[in-house]
Amino acid sequence: MNAQAQAQAQTQTQTTPRPAFGSVLADTMAVATFRNGQWSDHEFRRTGSIELSPAAHVLHYASTCFEGFKAYKWADGSVNVFRMGSHIERMCQSARALAMAEPDADQLEAMVLGVIDRVRGQVPEAPGALYMRPILFGTTPNIGAAAHPPTELMLLVLASPVWDYFAGGVKALRIHVETEATRCASHLGVVKTGGNYAAAMGPTLAAKQKFGVDQVLFCPGGEVQETGAANFLLIRDGKILTRSLDSTFLHGVTRDSLLRMAPSLGYEVEERVFTVEEMLEWVKDGEAALSGTAAVLAGVGTLVRDAREHRVGSGDVGPHTRRLRATLVGIQQGEIPDTHGWLHRV
Ligand SMILES: *Cc1c(COP(=O)(O)O)cnc(C)c1O
């Protein structure tokens, strides 16, 4: 490509915005149903509307859980899915926590791989990916079943082509530190269930309006937990600090992946409960970041607490955050060897 064509291509990518994350679905989905105590065979269908009774359990009593993970198109043209087994396991745990029949792990894997295989031509090039979204929900038609788990369920696997998460440029996040409101019921923090996001919506919108922040960091009782949809890490030279696993927050696979690779990059990992005070001390010359499948690792530039602003390090995305993100993305994209067995070629 000559310089002019290159400049033109660049202008085009800048002026033609890609669809927003999650707004496009691939053309094939997988469907299975649970009835009379067993799972049906699954089928692959053209992505489209589903039929649901208006009395369906999920619509009234929020019997639902989901997963989110990505498959990547590598430079050699192959498509590789990241930590599928961990996500399937977490989906099964979520179903159990909500008293729903668990998906059959082998069947769910076949549904995921079958969808990826059928839509492989729709997987965007790096830094894009195919975002996989299995969802399980109660379909029992009974509006009187508030105190009963659904006996009929539907399991879907959707796929969504996603493009560069940071297409608008990498920008350090502005985060409100919330010490009063909780994100969700304390025993459900560990469950990836729709109601938790509905519960976090009010406090998040209020903080956005009041403080002009991007997200809320939930710290009930002054203990740091996580944001509405991402885990929280403190990072500095040779050290990462994050909350130890308990039922109050979602056990992110990205968090786990970062912590597992950290030692080989020279970081000592500390997992324990820590307070807002300790966090504010740390960020005077350290870094803070949010981890999750969508963005992988996003740097925090400002913490807002009681309407007071605390700059995190330089106020920009820090060098450790960039390095950790680049390393994990490099593994996901097949540019750095996957020594952990995290990737599965489809
Ligand atoms: C999905 C999610 C995360 C991130 O989990 P990953 O497995 O890393 O994508 C963190 N917190 C909440 C509340 C989530 O829903």
The ligand as an SDF file (V2000), in Angstrom:
LIG
                    3D

 15 15  0  0  0  0  0  0  0  0999 V2000
  -18.3130  -10.6210   33.8460 C   0  0  0  0  0  0  0  0  0  0  0  0
  -17.9320   -9.7950   35.0290 C   0  0  0  0  0  0  0  0  0  0  0  0
  -16.6020   -9.5540   35.4090 C   0  0  0  0  0  0  0  0  0  0  0  0
  -15.4370   -9.9740   34.5610 C   0  0  0  0  0  0  0  0  0  0  0  0
  -15.3320  -11.3300   34.3880 O   0  0  0  0  0  0  0  0  0  0  0  0
  -14.4150  -11.9070   33.2410 P   0  0  0  0  0  0  0  0  0  0  0  0
  -14.5360  -13.3840   33.4030 O   0  0  0  0  0  0  0  0  0  0  0  0
  -13.0470  -11.4200   33.4830 O   0  0  0  0  0  0  0  0  0  0  0  0
  -14.9590  -11.3940   31.9490 O   0  0  0  0  0  0  0  0  0  0  0  0
  -16.3610   -8.8900   36.5790 C   0  0  0  0  0  0  0  0  0  0  0  0
  -17.3610   -8.4100   37.3410 N   0  0  0  0  0  0  0  0  0  0  0  0
  -18.6520   -8.6000   36.9980 C   0  0  0  0  0  0  0  0  0  0  0  0
  -19.7090   -8.0700   37.8920 C   0  0  0  0  0  0  0  0  0  0  0  0
  -18.9680   -9.2740   35.8360 C   0  0  0  0  0  0  0  0  0  0  0  0
  -20.2440   -9.4310   35.4790 O   0  0  0  0  0  0  0  0  0  0  0  0
  1  2  1  0
  2  3  1  0
  2 14  2  0
  3  4  1  0
  3 10  2  0
  4  5  1  0
  5  6  1  0
  6  7  2  0
  6  8  1  0
  6  9  1  0
 10 11  1  0
 11 12  2  0
 12 13  1  0
 12 14  1  0
 14 15  1  0
M  END
$$$$
